[in-house]
Amino acid sequence: MRRCFYLQVLVVIAALALVVTVAGCKGKRLISRDEEIRIGRQAGDEFEAQHGLDGDRQIRAMVSRIGADIARAAKPPDYPYDYRVLSDRQPNAVAFPGGKIYIFRGMVDAVDNNPDKIAWILAHETTHVARQHAVRRLERQLGQEIAIELLLGKKEDASKVAGIIGGLVLLDYGRDNEYEADRAGMAYAQQAGYDPTAAVAVLELFQEIQGRNPNDFEIMFATHPGNNDRINHAQGYLEQQGWSGSYYSP
Ligand SMILES: [Zn+2]
């Protein structure tokens, strides 16, 4: 099982090399901004087709309204953000490069439709887009040599590449990026008029869910750093900013 997972990761990394241009890119960005938006959109569309949009219009409208508030706070850089609800019952949320962001219905239910909590979750995901976490990780992982080898090999079709990116966004962004998304998420939420202390309540909820059902919790929050560290980190940031609210008061 584990081995299978690693193999999958290797396939993801290898195949993503096919979407980059190698020539003369030493030290420069491998993936242009337009390309980032284009491949992210395609991957998002495929992911959406697989999982399906949620049927509840009210919830969809609420998420897109909160998302629009967060998107305004997160600019610049100016990405074409688009926030949608998938019908999946797992508590999850994902962001695709370029601005497609999905929250699962299971996540909306887990936070009882609370706008402050949803705002922070969307803002956390928005940070992964705005700070280009996925694309940069991809660029770091792609050695030029590997990319050349792959480009000389069989060229995958675009939809397969999109599917692979769909897998990549579900993987761990790594400790520093997650902390950054937690912090900037609070800042965006605060700027957009939501209570940023909701972050603490959401992280506590995740800790509880994860404790109850560790295998079922493969999400944005199942990765390192551990939730305890993230709660402490979030509280420290709120204290430093002098922000208190309904969910946490320093
Ligand atoms: Zn994250």
Residues whose N, C-alpha, C, O or C-beta is under 5 A from the ligand:
A	BS01	ZN	E178 A181 M220
